[in-house]
Amino acid sequence: MDLRVLSERLSVCRLPVDAPWPVPVSGTSFYSVTRTGSEVSVVCSEDEAPTGDHVRVEPDWRALEVAGPLDFSMVGVMAALTAPLADVDVSVFVVSTYDTDYVLVHAAALEKAIEALRSAGHAVHAG
């Protein structure tokens, strides 16, 4: 699998379920919103992290983008990427889009993650 490290630092945020739909302020290169029956999750550039009462922000994440587009029939993509990371105790936060997947790791674990992925046979390129 080919991956590209995105250059910006990201925050993973939790908003209350009744929060208004968050809209990015600038033309940021990565912005994801997921709403469920119990929360709103936002992944965004650190400088665009939402603020306010009952907002939780986990900063300092880096994203590895899987080269896409990926066909929906592909099986085991996330398993092939997350298993080597689990083996070296790197926790992940995964975001998927229609065309591809993103594996987020804490910035402090980025080099360890890249090394583990390369050792597992994946190509990892700087973004």
N, C-alpha and C positions, 0 to 999 in steps of 0.2 A: 504494500500500500504506500502511496506517496502522500506526504503531509507537508504543509507549509505553516511555519510559525508566524502568526499575526504579530505585528509590531506593538500594538497598543496594549496597555494594561487595562483589565476589565474589572468590574464589580458585579457580584451576583447579589441581587436584592430581593427582599420579600416585602410585599405590600399587603395591606388588608384586602380581603375579598371585595369590599365595597369601594376601593380606591378608584378614582377616575382613570380611564385608559391613559397610561403614560406615553407621551410623545417626545421623541428626541429633540433636543434644542438645536443641535448643529447637524451637519452632514457627516456624522460619525460613520465609520466603516463597519461597525458591528453593533447591532441593536436587536434584541429579541425580547418579546413579551409573551408570556403564557398565563392564561387565566384558567383556574379550576374552580370548583365549588367552594374551596376553602382558602384560596390565596391568589395573589398575582405575583408572578416571578418575572424579574427584569434582569437581563444581562446587558451591560452597557459599558461604555468607556468610563473610567473612574471619575473623570471630571463631570460626567453627566448623571451620576448616581442620584436617585430621588432622595429627598429629605422629608422630614415631617414625623408626626406622632405615629408610632407603631410601625415604622419602616426599619427593617434590618438590612444592613449593608455589609457584605463580606468583600473587601477590596483585595487587590493584588493577585488577580488571576491572569493567566496567559492562555491563549487559544491556539490549538493546532488544528488546522483545516484539512480535512481529507480531500484529496484531489477528486473532483467530481466532473460531471454529474454522475451520481450513483444510481444504478437501476434498482427499482423496488424489489426485484427478484434476488438480489444479492443477499446471501445468508452469512452471518457470522462476522460482519465488518467490525462491529463494536467489540465483540468477544476477542477478535484478533488484536485489537488495539488496547483494550483495557486489561487483558490477562497479563501481559508483560509489565504493565504499570502496577498492578496489584502485587505481582511477585516481588517488586522492590518497594512496596509500601507507599506508593504515590496515589493519593486519592484524586478522584476526577469528578467533574460536573459535565454532563454531556448535553449538547444542544443539537437538534437536527432540523434541517430545512428540507424543502422539497427535493433539492438537488444534491445535498451533501450533509456531512456530519462534522461537528466540531467537538474536540476533546479539550476541556479546560482543566488546567492544573495550576496549583499555586505557583507564583513566580519563583519562590525559593526552591521549588522542586523541578523547575523547567529543565535544567541541564541533566538531572538524574532521569527525567522522563525521556528526553531525547536519546540519551545513551541506551536506556532499556529498549526503546522502540527500534533503534538502529540494530541493537544486538538481536532483536527478534526478526530482522530482515526487512524492516520498513525504511524507506528513504525519508529523511526529514530535512527540509530546506528552510533557511532563514527567510523571513518575509520582507 
